[in-house]
Amino acid sequence: MTKVTCDLSISADGCAAGHGQTEERPFGDDGGDGSGAALHAWMFDTPEENRAELDLMAGAGAYIMGRNMFGPVRGGWDREWNGWWGEDPPFHAPVFVLTHHPRDPQPMAGGTTFHFVTEGIGAALARAREAAGDADVAVAGGAATVNQFLAAGLIDELRLHIVPVVFGGGTRLFEGVPPLRLEQVGSRAATGVTHVTYRVPR
């Protein structure tokens, strides 16, 4: 049976983004310019060292993300916004965006189409499973969305990429999640990051 996975880069104090997120600083007070550069340097500065983890991230058949990860636009879709990633987003698969405001699907270059789901995480997961076929479904983030899926018991495998920076506050993983006893099934240290994989009990 296919899995529901999640890959998330977090600071040493468990934050996926700092306080004060804005369009100009999407990761807020992240100790830098707000772009999340330190948190994601392992992906872009040393990709070959982290090829196994990057390949796993890219291997999903469909993705789910929260509206905050998709972009800074709030309320009704009164402004054109097709995500942070330009005309050719890195997903190359269907992406289901959680929102309270209906919007028509947005096809992009490279095989990515953003679908906007207003019925909640259960509906998003059902649609993503159907779209993924025999491949896994990945909950892409942000942390608040991951926490919803964890609280509902809907994630099978949690792959954390822990970066040795401290935000001092922000959007934290496991916020509002009931007690869990995770099973560690893998770990690997690399330059500027430690990759830890957990199986999440149902």
Secondary structure, 3 states (H helix, E strand, C coil): CCCEEEEEEEECCCEEEECCCCCCCCCCCCCCCCCCCCCCHHHHCCCCCCHHHHHHHCCCCEEEEEHHHHCCCCCCCCCCCCCCCCCCCCCCCEEEEECCCCCCCEECHHHCEEEEECCCHHHHHHHHHHHHCCCCEEEEECHHHHHHHHHCCCCCEEEEEEECCCCCCEEECCCCCCCCCCEEEEEEEECCEEEEEEECCC
